[in-house]
Amino acid sequence: MGLFDNILKTAAKSIDNAIGNGSHDFTDLANKAFQAKDEAIYGTPSQNSGQTVQTPVQTAPAKPKIPFKDKLTEIVSGLGYSIETNISPAVIESFAGREIYTRGGNYAAPDNISYGIVSNGATVLYIRLWRDYSVYDHAANRQIKVYCDRNGIKMLDFFDYLPNETDYMTDRIKKTLAI
């Protein structure tokens, strides 16, 4: 007889006994049925010496988390480019020849751009890595992105809390650089 059959048989006996004893409290009946199931699987407390019985759970081995910068460096060098880091938004403003984000008041200054992909001494792609969406959503950071999109300056945003698998990153970079 299989485990499931034992569980059903034990639960049915518990319910039959409870009904036979005049008990009509269905919560009590359900609790007894679950207790019977647990005893059928794990044994009674006297069978397992009152210790908690743990069932082993099979899990796939966890992949080691490779830092974003390491993945990006590998991808970019494989494509024949180099990386610059921590780029001031003033660099992009120098292309514009004017201020491209709102200053003062309640506005936070834009964050530096995390990475630049460089080819022959010129930055061909800017990459911003965000730790969370709330920082990305600051007005000045959005204004820089809008400026870049409207003026043909290539920029990608990645979020640190997402997996950013190497294949995904490579595909986005290649698509943006049209290679």
C-alpha positions in Angstrom: 0.0 0.0 0.0 1.4 3.4 -1.0 2.0 6.4 1.2 -1.0 8.3 -0.2 -3.2 5.3 0.5 -2.0 5.2 4.1 -2.6 8.9 4.6 -6.1 8.6 3.2 -6.9 5.5 5.2 -5.6 7.1 8.5 -7.5 10.4 7.8 -10.7 8.6 7.0 -10.5 6.6 10.2 -9.9 9.8 12.2 -13.0 11.4 10.6 -15.1 8.2 11.1 -14.1 8.0 14.8 -14.8 11.7 15.3 -18.2 11.5 13.7 -18.9 8.3 15.6 -18.1 10.1 18.9 -20.7 12.8 18.0 -18.2 15.5 17.1 -19.4 17.8 14.4 -16.8 20.5 14.7 -15.3 20.4 11.2 -12.3 22.4 12.2 -11.5 19.8 14.7 -12.0 17.1 12.1 -9.7 18.8 9.7 -7.0 19.2 12.4 -7.2 15.6 13.2 -7.0 14.6 9.5 -3.8 16.8 9.1 -2.4 15.4 12.3 -3.0 11.9 11.0 -1.3 12.8 7.7 1.7 14.1 9.6 1.9 11.0 11.7 1.7 8.8 8.6 4.6 10.7 7.0 6.8 11.6 10.0 5.7 9.1 12.6 4.3 9.9 16.1 6.4 11.9 18.5 7.3 8.6 20.3 8.6 7.1 17.0 10.9 10.1 16.3 11.9 10.8 20.0 10.1 14.1 19.8 12.7 15.6 17.5 11.8 17.6 14.5 12.1 15.6 11.3 13.5 17.4 8.3 12.9 16.2 4.8 15.8 16.9 2.5 15.1 19.3 -0.4 17.0 18.9 -3.6 18.2 22.3 -5.0 20.4 23.1 -7.9 23.8 24.4 -6.8 23.8 28.2 -6.7 25.7 30.0 -9.4 28.3 32.3 -8.0 27.3 35.9 -8.6 29.7 37.6 -10.9 29.9 41.3 -10.3 28.4 43.5 -13.1 31.7 45.2 -13.8 33.5 41.9 -14.3 30.8 40.7 -16.8 30.9 44.0 -18.6 34.7 44.0 -18.8 34.7 40.5 -20.3 31.9 41.4 -22.8 33.5 44.7 -23.9 37.0 43.4 -24.2 35.7 40.5 -26.3 34.1 43.0 -28.7 37.4 44.9 -29.0 36.4 47.9 -26.8 37.7 49.3 -23.5 35.9 50.7 -20.5 36.1 54.0 -18.6 34.3 54.4 -15.2 32.5 57.0 -13.2 31.9 59.6 -15.9 30.5 63.0 -14.9 27.3 64.2 -16.5 29.3 67.3 -17.4 30.9 65.3 -20.2 27.5 64.9 -21.9 26.6 68.5 -21.2 29.8 69.5 -23.0 28.4 67.9 -26.1 25.2 69.9 -25.7 27.0 73.2 -25.0 24.3 74.0 -22.4 22.7 72.7 -19.2 20.6 69.6 -19.9 19.2 68.9 -16.4 17.4 71.0 -13.8 19.5 72.4 -11.0 18.6 73.8 -7.6 15.4 73.7 -5.7 14.2 70.2 -4.8 16.1 68.5 -7.6 18.9 66.1 -6.8 22.0 66.4 -8.9 22.3 63.6 -11.5 24.4 60.6 -10.7 27.7 59.9 -12.5 27.5 57.6 -15.4 28.8 54.2 -14.3 30.6 53.1 -17.4 31.6 54.3 -20.9 32.5 52.0 -23.7 35.4 53.4 -25.6 36.6 52.8 -29.2 39.6 54.6 -30.6 39.6 57.1 -27.8 36.0 58.1 -28.2 33.1 57.0 -25.9 30.6 55.2 -28.1 28.2 54.0 -25.4 27.3 55.1 -21.9 26.1 52.5 -19.4 24.4 53.4 -16.1 24.1 50.8 -13.4 21.4 51.6 -10.9 21.1 50.0 -7.4 17.3 50.6 -7.4 14.6 52.3 -9.5 14.1 55.2 -7.1 17.5 56.6 -7.9 17.1 56.1 -11.6 13.8 57.9 -11.4 15.3 61.2 -10.2 14.4 64.1 -12.5 18.0 65.0 -13.4 18.8 61.4 -14.3 15.7 61.1 -16.5 16.5 64.4 -18.2 20.0 63.2 -19.2 18.6 60.0 -20.6 16.0 62.0 -22.6 18.7 64.3 -23.9 20.9 61.4 -25.0 17.9 59.6 -26.7 17.0 62.7 -28.6 20.5 63.6 -29.7 21.9 60.2 -30.8 24.1 59.6 -27.8 23.9 55.9 -27.0 23.0 55.1 -23.4 21.8 51.9 -21.7 20.5 51.4 -18.2 20.9 48.3 -16.1 19.6 47.6 -12.6 21.8 45.9 -10.1 19.0 44.0 -8.4 18.2 42.2 -11.7 20.1 39.1 -12.9 21.9 40.9 -15.9 23.0 37.6 -17.4 26.0 37.8 -19.7 24.0 36.8 -22.8 21.4 39.5 -22.1 24.0 42.2 -21.5 25.9 41.2 -24.7 22.8 41.3 -26.8 21.8 44.7 -25.6 25.2 46.1 -26.1 25.6 44.7 -29.6 22.2 45.9 -30.6 22.8 49.4 -29.3 26.2 49.5 -31.0 24.7 47.9 -34.2 27.4 45.2 -34.3 
